[in-house]
Amino acid sequence: HYIDVFRKASKDPRVQKQMEAKGTDIVFMAGAEYGRFMDQNFARLKKLAIDIGMYKGK
């Protein structure tokens, strides 16, 4: 249910206009595609946090 709601919202011109005004891009992803994105993004941001000393990491 929520996937359909977010998919619909991401295509709504009013939502797109509001997000654009805030400098935010809308890229709808669901399921495995979203999971891969989160895995890749988390790894990248964790490395950055360690590199700049925000996170000691393991």
Secondary structure as the mmCIF struct_conf table of DSSP 4:
data_model
#
loop_
_struct_conf.conf_type_id
_struct_conf.id
_struct_conf.beg_label_comp_id
_struct_conf.beg_label_asym_id
_struct_conf.beg_label_seq_id
_struct_conf.end_label_comp_id
_struct_conf.end_label_asym_id
_struct_conf.end_label_seq_id
HELX_RH_AL_P HELX_RH_AL_P1 TYR A 2 LYS A 11
HELX_RH_AL_P HELX_RH_AL_P2 PRO A 13 ALA A 21
TURN_TY1_P TURN_TY1_P1 LYS A 22 GLY A 23
HELX_RH_AL_P HELX_RH_AL_P3 GLY A 31 ASP A 51
TURN_TY1_P TURN_TY1_P2 ILE A 52 GLY A 53
BEND BEND1 MET A 54 MET A 54
#
